[in-house]
Amino acid sequence: MSVTLSPKFQIVIPKEIRELLHMKPGMKYELFTWGDDAIQIVPVRSIKELRGAYPNIDTTIEREPDREL
């Protein structure tokens, strides 16, 4: 699937992709460069939305001796 960059440097994300990714007007995204010739679009999510997203993640960290609680 291809899109065209407008004279205002805008692109239209095809409906099929918007629906697949549940994109809605007003949602915020971060853009990152990927190599020398690509971009990655990542949704910005609030901390509330991310709660429970990684249930098995290990949150224990090894602290340096001067940082012990």
CHARMM internal coordinates of N, CA and C (Angstrom, degrees):
IC EDIT
DIST 1 N 1 CA 1.4438
DIST 1 CA 1 C 1.5280
ANGL 1 N 1 CA 1 C 107.37
DIST 1 C 2 N 1.2972
ANGL 1 CA 1 C 2 N 117.85
DIHE 1 N 1 CA 1 C 2 N 133.14
DIST 2 N 2 CA 1.4630
ANGL 1 C 2 N 2 CA 120.45
DIHE 1 CA 1 C 2 N 2 CA -179.31
DIST 2 CA 2 C 1.5191
ANGL 2 N 2 CA 2 C 110.23
DIHE 1 C 2 N 2 CA 2 C -123.22
DIST 2 C 3 N 1.3189
ANGL 2 CA 2 C 3 N 115.15
DIHE 2 N 2 CA 2 C 3 N 155.46
DIST 3 N 3 CA 1.4631
ANGL 2 C 3 N 3 CA 122.29
DIHE 2 CA 2 C 3 N 3 CA 176.56
DIST 3 CA 3 C 1.5145
ANGL 3 N 3 CA 3 C 107.47
DIHE 2 C 3 N 3 CA 3 C -130.12
DIST 3 C 4 N 1.3291
ANGL 3 CA 3 C 4 N 116.18
DIHE 3 N 3 CA 3 C 4 N 164.44
DIST 4 N 4 CA 1.4521
ANGL 3 C 4 N 4 CA 121.68
DIHE 3 CA 3 C 4 N 4 CA -179.28
DIST 4 CA 4 C 1.5200
ANGL 4 N 4 CA 4 C 109.69
DIHE 3 C 4 N 4 CA 4 C -117.47
DIST 4 C 5 N 1.3043
ANGL 4 CA 4 C 5 N 117.06
DIHE 4 N 4 CA 4 C 5 N 135.42
DIST 5 N 5 CA 1.4533
ANGL 4 C 5 N 5 CA 122.51
DIHE 4 CA 4 C 5 N 5 CA 176.73
DIST 5 CA 5 C 1.5199
ANGL 5 N 5 CA 5 C 108.45
DIHE 4 C 5 N 5 CA 5 C -78.22
DIST 5 C 6 N 1.3402
ANGL 5 CA 5 C 6 N 116.13
DIHE 5 N 5 CA 5 C 6 N 126.18
DIST 6 N 6 CA 1.4641
ANGL 5 C 6 N 6 CA 120.21
DIHE 5 CA 5 C 6 N 6 CA -178.25
DIST 6 CA 6 C 1.5257
ANGL 6 N 6 CA 6 C 110.62
DIHE 5 C 6 N 6 CA 6 C -77.99
DIST 6 C 7 N 1.3327
ANGL 6 CA 6 C 7 N 117.73
DIHE 6 N 6 CA 6 C 7 N 168.54
DIST 7 N 7 CA 1.4697
ANGL 6 C 7 N 7 CA 120.69
DIHE 6 CA 6 C 7 N 7 CA 176.28
DIST 7 CA 7 C 1.5395
ANGL 7 N 7 CA 7 C 112.68
DIHE 6 C 7 N 7 CA 7 C -59.26
DIST 7 C 8 N 1.3347
ANGL 7 CA 7 C 8 N 116.88
DIHE 7 N 7 CA 7 C 8 N -21.43
DIST 8 N 8 CA 1.4680
ANGL 7 C 8 N 8 CA 121.23
DIHE 7 CA 7 C 8 N 8 CA 177.05
DIST 8 CA 8 C 1.5276
ANGL 8 N 8 CA 8 C 111.59
DIHE 7 C 8 N 8 CA 8 C -92.95
DIST 8 C 9 N 1.3319
ANGL 8 CA 8 C 9 N 117.01
DIHE 8 N 8 CA 8 C 9 N 12.96
DIST 9 N 9 CA 1.4652
ANGL 8 C 9 N 9 CA 123.84
DIHE 8 CA 8 C 9 N 9 CA 179.84
DIST 9 CA 9 C 1.5274
ANGL 9 N 9 CA 9 C 112.37
DIHE 8 C 9 N 9 CA 9 C 62.84
DIST 9 C 10 N 1.3103
ANGL 9 CA 9 C 10 N 117.07
DIHE 9 N 9 CA 9 C 10 N 37.27
DIST 10 N 10 CA 1.4598
ANGL 9 C 10 N 10 CA 122.57
DIHE 9 CA 9 C 10 N 10 CA 177.55
DIST 10 CA 10 C 1.5223
ANGL 10 N 10 CA 10 C 109.27
DIHE 9 C 10 N 10 CA 10 C -111.90
DIST 10 C 11 N 1.3452
ANGL 10 CA 10 C 11 N 115.18
DIHE 10 N 10 CA 10 C 11 N 151.89
DIST 11 N 11 CA 1.4613
ANGL 10 C 11 N 11 CA 120.45
DIHE 10 CA 10 C 11 N 11 CA 172.39
DIST 11 CA 11 C 1.5200
ANGL 11 N 11 CA 11 C 108.20
DIHE 10 C 11 N 11 CA 11 C -127.01
DIST 11 C 12 N 1.3216
ANGL 11 CA 11 C 12 N 115.96
DIHE 11 N 11 CA 11 C 12 N 153.76
DIST 12 N 12 CA 1.4572
ANGL 11 C 12 N 12 CA 121.56
DIHE 11 CA 11 C 12 N 12 CA 174.63
DIST 12 CA 12 C 1.5232
ANGL 12 N 12 CA 12 C 106.79
DIHE 11 C 12 N 12 CA 12 C -104.84
DIST 12 C 13 N 1.3367
ANGL 12 CA 12 C 13 N 115.43
DIHE 12 N 12 CA 12 C 13 N 124.41
DIST 13 N 13 CA 1.4579
ANGL 12 C 13 N 13 CA 120.05
DIHE 12 CA 12 C 13 N 13 CA 177.80
DIST 13 CA 13 C 1.5251
ANGL 13 N 13 CA 13 C 106.86
DIHE 12 C 13 N 13 CA 13 C -80.79
DIST 13 C 14 N 1.3180
ANGL 13 CA 13 C 14 N 118.23
DIHE 13 N 13 CA 13 C 14 N 123.90
DIST 14 N 14 CA 1.4610
ANGL 13 C 14 N 14 CA 120.90
DIHE 13 CA 13 C 14 N 14 CA -176.88
DIST 14 CA 14 C 1.5317
ANGL 14 N 14 CA 14 C 112.67
DIHE 13 C 14 N 14 CA 14 C -56.44
DIST 14 C 15 N 1.3277
ANGL 14 CA 14 C 15 N 115.24
DIHE 14 N 14 CA 14 C 15 N 145.94
DIST 15 N 15 CA 1.4566
ANGL 14 C 15 N 15 CA 122.43
DIHE 14 CA 14 C 15 N 15 CA -177.02
DIST 15 CA 15 C 1.5287
ANGL 15 N 15 CA 15 C 111.98
DIHE 14 C 15 N 15 CA 15 C -53.63
DIST 15 C 16 N 1.3149
ANGL 15 CA 15 C 16 N 117.38
DIHE 15 N 15 CA 15 C 16 N -42.09
DIST 16 N 16 CA 1.4701
ANGL 15 C 16 N 16 CA 121.86
DIHE 15 CA 15 C 16 N 16 CA -179.43
DIST 16 CA 16 C 1.5340
ANGL 16 N 16 CA 16 C 111.11
DIHE 15 C 16 N 16 CA 16 C -56.23
DIST 16 C 17 N 1.3240
ANGL 16 CA 16 C 17 N 116.42
DIHE 16 N 16 CA 16 C 17 N -42.54
DIST 17 N 17 CA 1.4653
ANGL 16 C 17 N 17 CA 120.92
DIHE 16 CA 16 C 17 N 17 CA -179.88
DIST 17 CA 17 C 1.5230
ANGL 17 N 17 CA 17 C 110.43
DIHE 16 C 17 N 17 CA 17 C -73.42
DIST 17 C 18 N 1.3386
ANGL 17 CA 17 C 18 N 117.45
DIHE 17 N 17 CA 17 C 18 N -42.81
DIST 18 N 18 CA 1.4757
ANGL 17 C 18 N 18 CA 120.39
DIHE 17 CA 17 C 18 N 18 CA 178.40
DIST 18 CA 18 C 1.5175
ANGL 18 N 18 CA 18 C 111.19
DIHE 17 C 18 N 18 CA 18 C -57.52
DIST 18 C 19 N 1.3199
ANGL 18 CA 18 C 19 N 116.98
DIHE 18 N 18 CA 18 C 19 N -42.81
DIST 19 N 19 CA 1.4662
ANGL 18 C 19 N 19 CA 120.76
DIHE 18 CA 18 C 19 N 19 CA -179.74
DIST 19 CA 19 C 1.5325
ANGL 19 N 19 CA 19 C 110.98
DIHE 18 C 19 N 19 CA 19 C -69.13
DIST 19 C 20 N 1.3113
ANGL 19 CA 19 C 20 N 116.81
DIHE 19 N 19 CA 19 C 20 N -42.50
DIST 20 N 20 CA 1.4568
ANGL 19 C 20 N 20 CA 121.30
DIHE 19 CA 19 C 20 N 20 CA -179.99
DIST 20 CA 20 C 1.5330
ANGL 20 N 20 CA 20 C 111.18
DIHE 19 C 20 N 20 CA 20 C -59.90
DIST 20 C 21 N 1.3389
ANGL 20 CA 20 C 21 N 116.90
DIHE 20 N 20 CA 20 C 21 N -39.52
DIST 21 N 21 CA 1.4635
ANGL 20 C 21 N 21 CA 122.29
DIHE 20 CA 20 C 21 N 21 CA -177.53
DIST 21 CA 21 C 1.5303
ANGL 21 N 21 CA 21 C 113.30
DIHE 20 C 21 N 21 CA 21 C -95.97
DIST 21 C 22 N 1.3280
ANGL 21 CA 21 C 22 N 116.76
DIHE 21 N 21 CA 21 C 22 N 6.37
DIST 22 N 22 CA 1.4784
ANGL 21 C 22 N 22 CA 122.67
DIHE 21 CA 21 C 22 N 22 CA 178.65
DIST 22 CA 22 C 1.5274
ANGL 22 N 22 CA 22 C 111.44
DIHE 21 C 22 N 22 CA 22 C 55.27
DIST 22 C 23 N 1.3196
ANGL 22 CA 22 C 23 N 116.50
DIHE 22 N 22 CA 22 C 23 N 42.68
DIST 23 N 23 CA 1.4653
ANGL 22 C 23 N 23 CA 121.53
DIHE 22 CA 22 C 23 N 23 CA 179.99
DIST 23 CA 23 C 1.5209
ANGL 23 N 23 CA 23 C 109.26
DIHE 22 C 23 N 23 CA 23 C -79.66
DIST 23 C 24 N 1.3351
ANGL 23 CA 23 C 24 N 115.77
DIHE 23 N 23 CA 23 C 24 N 138.38
DIST 24 N 24 CA 1.4608
ANGL 23 C 24 N 24 CA 122.31
DIHE 23 CA 23 C 24 N 24 CA -179.67
DIST 24 CA 24 C 1.5263
ANGL 24 N 24 CA 24 C 108.89
DIHE 23 C 24 N 24 CA 24 C -129.16
DIST 24 C 25 N 1.3340
ANGL 24 CA 24 C 25 N 116.72
DIHE 24 N 24 CA 24 C 25 N 152.96
DIST 25 N 25 CA 1.4675
ANGL 24 C 25 N 25 CA 119.39
DIHE 24 CA 24 C 25 N 25 CA 176.92
DIST 25 CA 25 C 1.5262
ANGL 25 N 25 CA 25 C 110.46
DIHE 24 C 25 N 25 CA 25 C -58.06
DIST 25 C 26 N 1.3142
ANGL 25 CA 25 C 26 N 116.11
DIHE 25 N 25 CA 25 C 26 N 139.71
DIST 26 N 26 CA 1.4560
ANGL 25 C 26 N 26 CA 121.31
DIHE 25 CA 25 C 26 N 26 CA 178.09
DIST 26 CA 26 C 1.5232
ANGL 26 N 26 CA 26 C 114.43
DIHE 25 C 26 N 26 CA 26 C 90.97
DIST 26 C 27 N 1.3348
ANGL 26 CA 26 C 27 N 117.81
DIHE 26 N 26 CA 26 C 27 N -11.78
DIST 27 N 27 CA 1.4662
ANGL 26 C 27 N 27 CA 119.86
DIHE 26 CA 26 C 27 N 27 CA 177.84
DIST 27 CA 27 C 1.5247
ANGL 27 N 27 CA 27 C 108.74
DIHE 26 C 27 N 27 CA 27 C -65.66
DIST 27 C 28 N 1.3284
ANGL 27 CA 27 C 28 N 116.45
DIHE 27 N 27 CA 27 C 28 N 146.88
DIST 28 N 28 CA 1.4581
ANGL 27 C 28 N 28 CA 122.10
DIHE 27 CA 27 C 28 N 28 CA -178.91
DIST 28 CA 28 C 1.5272
ANGL 28 N 28 CA 28 C 110.29
DIHE 27 C 28 N 28 CA 28 C -100.99
DIST 28 C 29 N 1.3264
ANGL 28 CA 28 C 29 N 115.43
DIHE 28 N 28 CA 28 C 29 N 145.68
DIST 29 N 29 CA 1.4582
ANGL 28 C 29 N 29 CA 122.53
DIHE 28 CA 28 C 29 N 29 CA -179.50
DIST 29 CA 29 C 1.5113
ANGL 29 N 29 CA 29 C 110.15
DIHE 28 C 29 N 29 CA 29 C -137.08
DIST 29 C 30 N 1.3202
ANGL 29 CA 29 C 30 N 116.59
DIHE 29 N 29 CA 29 C 30 N 148.46
DIST 30 N 30 CA 1.4597
ANGL 29 C 30 N 30 CA 122.92
DIHE 29 CA 29 C 30 N 30 CA 171.45
DIST 30 CA 30 C 1.5199
ANGL 30 N 30 CA 30 C 106.97
DIHE 29 C 30 N 30 CA 30 C -102.15
DIST 30 C 31 N 1.3168
ANGL 30 CA 30 C 31 N 116.63
DIHE 30 N 30 CA 30 C 31 N 143.37
DIST 31 N 31 CA 1.4577
ANGL 30 C 31 N 31 CA 122.02
DIHE 30 CA 30 C 31 N 31 CA 176.30
DIST 31 CA 31 C 1.5148
ANGL 31 N 31 CA 31 C 109.07
DIHE 30 C 31 N 31 CA 31 C -112.05
DIST 31 C 32 N 1.3181
ANGL 31 CA 31 C 32 N 116.15
DIHE 31 N 31 CA 31 C 32 N 134.04
DIST 32 N 32 CA 1.4521
ANGL 31 C 32 N 32 CA 122.29
DIHE 31 CA 31 C 32 N 32 CA 178.97
DIST 32 CA 32 C 1.5188
ANGL 32 N 32 CA 32 C 108.58
DIHE 31 C 32 N 32 CA 32 C -127.27
DIST 32 C 33 N 1.3259
ANGL 32 CA 32 C 33 N 115.70
DIHE 32 N 32 CA 32 C 33 N 143.75
DIST 33 N 33 CA 1.4561
ANGL 32 C 33 N 33 CA 118.06
DIHE 32 CA 32 C 33 N 33 CA 173.82
DIST 33 CA 33 C 1.5222
ANGL 33 N 33 CA 33 C 108.32
DIHE 32 C 33 N 33 CA 33 C -78.77
DIST 33 C 34 N 1.3047
ANGL 33 CA 33 C 34 N 114.92
DIHE 33 N 33 CA 33 C 34 N 146.03
DIST 34 N 34 CA 1.4632
ANGL 33 C 34 N 34 CA 122.60
DIHE 33 CA 33 C 34 N 34 CA -178.48
DIST 34 CA 34 C 1.5107
ANGL 34 N 34 CA 34 C 106.25
DIHE 33 C 34 N 34 CA 34 C -126.48
DIST 34 C 35 N 1.3152
ANGL 34 CA 34 C 35 N 115.93
DIHE 34 N 34 CA 34 C 35 N 102.10
DIST 35 N 35 CA 1.4599
ANGL 34 C 35 N 35 CA 119.10
DIHE 34 CA 34 C 35 N 35 CA -174.97
DIST 35 CA 35 C 1.5215
ANGL 35 N 35 CA 35 C 109.65
DIHE 34 C 35 N 35 CA 35 C 69.58
DIST 35 C 36 N 1.3261
ANGL 35 CA 35 C 36 N 115.60
DIHE 35 N 35 CA 35 C 36 N -149.41
DIST 36 N 36 CA 1.4630
ANGL 35 C 36 N 36 CA 120.09
DIHE 35 CA 35 C 36 N 36 CA -178.37
DIST 36 CA 36 C 1.5211
ANGL 36 N 36 CA 36 C 113.75
DIHE 35 C 36 N 36 CA 36 C -97.10
DIST 36 C 37 N 1.3518
ANGL 36 CA 36 C 37 N 117.48
DIHE 36 N 36 CA 36 C 37 N -7.11
DIST 37 N 37 CA 1.4608
ANGL 36 C 37 N 37 CA 116.79
DIHE 36 CA 36 C 37 N 37 CA -171.54
DIST 37 CA 37 C 1.5305
ANGL 37 N 37 CA 37 C 114.51
DIHE 36 C 37 N 37 CA 37 C -145.07
DIST 37 C 38 N 1.3235
ANGL 37 CA 37 C 38 N 117.45
DIHE 37 N 37 CA 37 C 38 N 24.61
DIST 38 N 38 CA 1.4602
ANGL 37 C 38 N 38 CA 118.84
DIHE 37 CA 37 C 38 N 38 CA -179.69
DIST 38 CA 38 C 1.5231
ANGL 38 N 38 CA 38 C 110.01
DIHE 37 C 38 N 38 CA 38 C -144.83
DIST 38 C 39 N 1.3246
ANGL 38 CA 38 C 39 N 115.70
DIHE 38 N 38 CA 38 C 39 N 160.86
DIST 39 N 39 CA 1.4593
ANGL 38 C 39 N 39 CA 121.13
DIHE 38 CA 38 C 39 N 39 CA 175.00
DIST 39 CA 39 C 1.5203
ANGL 39 N 39 CA 39 C 109.17
DIHE 38 C 39 N 39 CA 39 C -126.58
DIST 39 C 40 N 1.3121
ANGL 39 CA 39 C 40 N 115.00
DIHE 39 N 39 CA 39 C 40 N 156.94
DIST 40 N 40 CA 1.4607
ANGL 39 C 40 N 40 CA 121.24
DIHE 39 CA 39 C 40 N 40 CA 175.93
DIST 40 CA 40 C 1.5278
ANGL 40 N 40 CA 40 C 106.15
DIHE 39 C 40 N 40 CA 40 C -124.16
DIST 40 C 41 N 1.3237
ANGL 40 CA 40 C 41 N 116.58
DIHE 40 N 40 CA 40 C 41 N 134.54
DIST 41 N 41 CA 1.4677
ANGL 40 C 41 N 41 CA 122.46
DIHE 40 CA 40 C 41 N 41 CA 179.92
DIST 41 CA 41 C 1.5206
ANGL 41 N 41 CA 41 C 107.32
DIHE 40 C 41 N 41 CA 41 C -109.74
DIST 41 C 42 N 1.3464
ANGL 41 CA 41 C 42 N 116.29
DIHE 41 N 41 CA 41 C 42 N 121.48
DIST 42 N 42 CA 1.4628
ANGL 41 C 42 N 42 CA 121.43
DIHE 41 CA 41 C 42 N 42 CA -175.66
DIST 42 CA 42 C 1.5253
ANGL 42 N 42 CA 42 C 108.99
DIHE 41 C 42 N 42 CA 42 C -125.24
DIST 42 C 43 N 1.3396
ANGL 42 CA 42 C 43 N 117.69
DIHE 42 N 42 CA 42 C 43 N 128.93
DIST 43 N 43 CA 1.4647
ANGL 42 C 43 N 43 CA 119.09
DIHE 42 CA 42 C 43 N 43 CA 179.44
DIST 43 CA 43 C 1.5289
ANGL 43 N 43 CA 43 C 111.61
DIHE 42 C 43 N 43 CA 43 C -66.79
DIST 43 C 44 N 1.3287
ANGL 43 CA 43 C 44 N 115.39
DIHE 43 N 43 CA 43 C 44 N 142.84
DIST 44 N 44 CA 1.4628
ANGL 43 C 44 N 44 CA 121.53
DIHE 43 CA 43 C 44 N 44 CA 174.63
DIST 44 CA 44 C 1.5214
ANGL 44 N 44 CA 44 C 105.85
DIHE 43 C 44 N 44 CA 44 C -89.11
DIST 44 C 45 N 1.3292
ANGL 44 CA 44 C 45 N 115.83
DIHE 44 N 44 CA 44 C 45 N 124.18
DIST 45 N 45 CA 1.4586
ANGL 44 C 45 N 45 CA 119.87
DIHE 44 CA 44 C 45 N 45 CA -178.40
DIST 45 CA 45 C 1.5198
ANGL 45 N 45 CA 45 C 109.51
DIHE 44 C 45 N 45 CA 45 C -120.61
DIST 45 C 46 N 1.3263
ANGL 45 CA 45 C 46 N 115.73
DIHE 45 N 45 CA 45 C 46 N 147.10
DIST 46 N 46 CA 1.4595
ANGL 45 C 46 N 46 CA 120.52
DIHE 45 CA 45 C 46 N 46 CA 177.72
DIST 46 CA 46 C 1.5212
ANGL 46 N 46 CA 46 C 109.48
DIHE 45 C 46 N 46 CA 46 C -76.48
DIST 46 C 47 N 1.3088
ANGL 46 CA 46 C 47 N 115.81
DIHE 46 N 46 CA 46 C 47 N 162.25
DIST 47 N 47 CA 1.4628
ANGL 46 C 47 N 47 CA 120.94
DIHE 46 CA 46 C 47 N 47 CA 177.44
DIST 47 CA 47 C 1.5268
ANGL 47 N 47 CA 47 C 109.79
DIHE 46 C 47 N 47 CA 47 C -59.55
DIST 47 C 48 N 1.3295
ANGL 47 CA 47 C 48 N 117.42
DIHE 47 N 47 CA 47 C 48 N -38.56
DIST 48 N 48 CA 1.4715
ANGL 47 C 48 N 48 CA 120.77
DIHE 47 CA 47 C 48 N 48 CA 179.09
DIST 48 CA 48 C 1.5207
ANGL 48 N 48 CA 48 C 111.56
DIHE 47 C 48 N 48 CA 48 C -59.06
DIST 48 C 49 N 1.3214
ANGL 48 CA 48 C 49 N 116.77
DIHE 48 N 48 CA 48 C 49 N -43.11
DIST 49 N 49 CA 1.4593
ANGL 48 C 49 N 49 CA 120.93
DIHE 48 CA 48 C 49 N 49 CA -179.45
DIST 49 CA 49 C 1.5238
ANGL 49 N 49 CA 49 C 111.97
DIHE 48 C 49 N 49 CA 49 C -65.04
DIST 49 C 50 N 1.3279
ANGL 49 CA 49 C 50 N 117.08
DIHE 49 N 49 CA 49 C 50 N -30.25
DIST 50 N 50 CA 1.4610
ANGL 49 C 50 N 50 CA 121.22
DIHE 49 CA 49 C 50 N 50 CA -176.84
DIST 50 CA 50 C 1.5243
ANGL 50 N 50 CA 50 C 113.31
DIHE 49 C 50 N 50 CA 50 C -84.29
DIST 50 C 51 N 1.3335
ANGL 50 CA 50 C 51 N 117.10
DIHE 50 N 50 CA 50 C 51 N -11.48
DIST 51 N 51 CA 1.4647
ANGL 50 C 51 N 51 CA 119.61
DIHE 50 CA 50 C 51 N 51 CA -178.97
DIST 51 CA 51 C 1.5249
ANGL 51 N 51 CA 51 C 110.44
DIHE 50 C 51 N 51 CA 51 C -57.03
DIST 51 C 52 N 1.3203
ANGL 51 CA 51 C 52 N 116.14
DIHE 51 N 51 CA 51 C 52 N 125.66
DIST 52 N 52 CA 1.4586
ANGL 51 C 52 N 52 CA 121.58
DIHE 51 CA 51 C 52 N 52 CA 179.67
DIST 52 CA 52 C 1.5151
ANGL 52 N 52 CA 52 C 114.81
DIHE 51 C 52 N 52 CA 52 C 82.18
DIST 52 C 53 N 1.3310
ANGL 52 CA 52 C 53 N 117.41
DIHE 52 N 52 CA 52 C 53 N 1.32
DIST 53 N 53 CA 1.4608
ANGL 52 C 53 N 53 CA 120.32
DIHE 52 CA 52 C 53 N 53 CA -177.74
DIST 53 CA 53 C 1.5226
ANGL 53 N 53 CA 53 C 112.48
DIHE 52 C 53 N 53 CA 53 C -68.64
DIST 53 C 54 N 1.3194
ANGL 53 CA 53 C 54 N 116.99
DIHE 53 N 53 CA 53 C 54 N -26.69
DIST 54 N 54 CA 1.4676
ANGL 53 C 54 N 54 CA 121.60
DIHE 53 CA 53 C 54 N 54 CA -177.82
DIST 54 CA 54 C 1.5295
ANGL 54 N 54 CA 54 C 108.97
DIHE 53 C 54 N 54 CA 54 C -128.04
DIST 54 C 55 N 1.3249
ANGL 54 CA 54 C 55 N 117.59
DIHE 54 N 54 CA 54 C 55 N 72.58
DIST 55 N 55 CA 1.4645
ANGL 54 C 55 N 55 CA 120.53
DIHE 54 CA 54 C 55 N 55 CA -172.61
DIST 55 CA 55 C 1.5272
ANGL 55 N 55 CA 55 C 114.97
DIHE 54 C 55 N 55 CA 55 C -65.28
DIST 55 C 56 N 1.2948
ANGL 55 CA 55 C 56 N 119.50
DIHE 55 N 55 CA 55 C 56 N -25.31
DIST 56 N 56 CA 1.4668
ANGL 55 C 56 N 56 CA 121.31
DIHE 55 CA 55 C 56 N 56 CA -176.35
DIST 56 CA 56 C 1.5211
ANGL 56 N 56 CA 56 C 113.74
DIHE 55 C 56 N 56 CA 56 C -104.69
DIST 56 C 57 N 1.3146
ANGL 56 CA 56 C 57 N 117.46
DIHE 56 N 56 CA 56 C 57 N 13.07
DIST 57 N 57 CA 1.4569
ANGL 56 C 57 N 57 CA 119.86
DIHE 56 CA 56 C 57 N 57 CA -177.83
DIST 57 CA 57 C 1.5356
ANGL 57 N 57 CA 57 C 109.89
DIHE 56 C 57 N 57 CA 57 C -72.31
DIST 57 C 58 N 1.3092
ANGL 57 CA 57 C 58 N 116.02
DIHE 57 N 57 CA 57 C 58 N 139.47
DIST 58 N 58 CA 1.4618
ANGL 57 C 58 N 58 CA 121.73
DIHE 57 CA 57 C 58 N 58 CA 178.88
DIST 58 CA 58 C 1.5265
ANGL 58 N 58 CA 58 C 108.18
DIHE 57 C 58 N 58 CA 58 C -85.98
DIST 58 C 59 N 1.3269
ANGL 58 CA 58 C 59 N 116.94
DIHE 58 N 58 CA 58 C 59 N 113.47
DIST 59 N 59 CA 1.4612
ANGL 58 C 59 N 59 CA 120.94
DIHE 58 CA 58 C 59 N 59 CA -177.79
DIST 59 CA 59 C 1.5236
ANGL 59 N 59 CA 59 C 112.72
DIHE 58 C 59 N 59 CA 59 C -99.19
DIST 59 C 60 N 1.3214
ANGL 59 CA 59 C 60 N 116.60
DIHE 59 N 59 CA 59 C 60 N 5.14
DIST 60 N 60 CA 1.4658
ANGL 59 C 60 N 60 CA 118.34
DIHE 59 CA 59 C 60 N 60 CA 176.91
DIST 60 CA 60 C 1.5221
ANGL 60 N 60 CA 60 C 108.80
DIHE 59 C 60 N 60 CA 60 C -78.43
DIST 60 C 61 N 1.3034
ANGL 60 CA 60 C 61 N 114.98
DIHE 60 N 60 CA 60 C 61 N 139.71
DIST 61 N 61 CA 1.4609
ANGL 60 C 61 N 61 CA 119.97
DIHE 60 CA 60 C 61 N 61 CA 178.40
DIST 61 CA 61 C 1.5198
ANGL 61 N 61 CA 61 C 109.14
DIHE 60 C 61 N 61 CA 61 C -130.75
DIST 61 C 62 N 1.3030
ANGL 61 CA 61 C 62 N 116.05
DIHE 61 N 61 CA 61 C 62 N 150.40
DIST 62 N 62 CA 1.4485
ANGL 61 C 62 N 62 CA 120.87
DIHE 61 CA 61 C 62 N 62 CA 176.36
DIST 62 CA 62 C 1.5233
ANGL 62 N 62 CA 62 C 107.39
DIHE 61 C 62 N 62 CA 62 C -87.78
DIST 62 C 63 N 1.3197
ANGL 62 CA 62 C 63 N 115.30
DIHE 62 N 62 CA 62 C 63 N 120.67
DIST 63 N 63 CA 1.4589
ANGL 62 C 63 N 63 CA 119.74
DIHE 62 CA 62 C 63 N 63 CA -178.24
DIST 63 CA 63 C 1.5205
ANGL 63 N 63 CA 63 C 110.81
DIHE 62 C 63 N 63 CA 63 C -95.72
DIST 63 C 64 N 1.3196
ANGL 63 CA 63 C 64 N 114.76
DIHE 63 N 63 CA 63 C 64 N 150.88
DIST 64 N 64 CA 1.4462
ANGL 63 C 64 N 64 CA 119.34
DIHE 63 CA 63 C 64 N 64 CA 174.03
DIST 64 CA 64 C 1.5253
ANGL 64 N 64 CA 64 C 107.53
DIHE 63 C 64 N 64 CA 64 C -71.90
DIST 64 C 65 N 1.3554
ANGL 64 CA 64 C 65 N 117.53
DIHE 64 N 64 CA 64 C 65 N 149.82
DIST 65 N 65 CA 1.4685
ANGL 64 C 65 N 65 CA 121.06
DIHE 64 CA 64 C 65 N 65 CA -174.80
DIST 65 CA 65 C 1.5371
ANGL 65 N 65 CA 65 C 113.91
DIHE 64 C 65 N 65 CA 65 C -52.44
DIST 65 C 66 N 1.3233
ANGL 65 CA 65 C 66 N 118.02
DIHE 65 N 65 CA 65 C 66 N -35.88
DIST 66 N 66 CA 1.4647
ANGL 65 C 66 N 66 CA 119.25
DIHE 65 CA 65 C 66 N 66 CA -178.42
DIST 66 CA 66 C 1.5323
ANGL 66 N 66 CA 66 C 112.69
DIHE 65 C 66 N 66 CA 66 C -79.81
DIST 66 C 67 N 1.3205
ANGL 66 CA 66 C 67 N 117.76
DIHE 66 N 66 CA 66 C 67 N -0.67
DIST 67 N 67 CA 1.4651
ANGL 66 C 67 N 67 CA 122.23
DIHE 66 CA 66 C 67 N 67 CA -179.43
DIST 67 CA 67 C 1.5316
ANGL 67 N 67 CA 67 C 113.19
DIHE 66 C 67 N 67 CA 67 C -111.15
DIST 67 C 68 N 1.3194
ANGL 67 CA 67 C 68 N 117.00
DIHE 67 N 67 CA 67 C 68 N 6.14
DIST 68 N 68 CA 1.4721
ANGL 67 C 68 N 68 CA 120.82
DIHE 67 CA 67 C 68 N 68 CA -179.01
DIST 68 CA 68 C 1.5218
ANGL 68 N 68 CA 68 C 109.15
DIHE 67 C 68 N 68 CA 68 C -63.29
DIST 68 C 69 N 1.3112
ANGL 68 CA 68 C 69 N 114.31
DIHE 68 N 68 CA 68 C 69 N 146.10
DIST 69 N 69 CA 1.4774
ANGL 68 C 69 N 69 CA 120.11
DIHE 68 CA 68 C 69 N 69 CA 177.93
DIST 69 CA 69 C 1.4963
ANGL 69 N 69 CA 69 C 111.43
DIHE 68 C 69 N 69 CA 69 C -83.70
END
COOR INIT
IC SEED 1 N 1 CA 1 C
IC BUILD
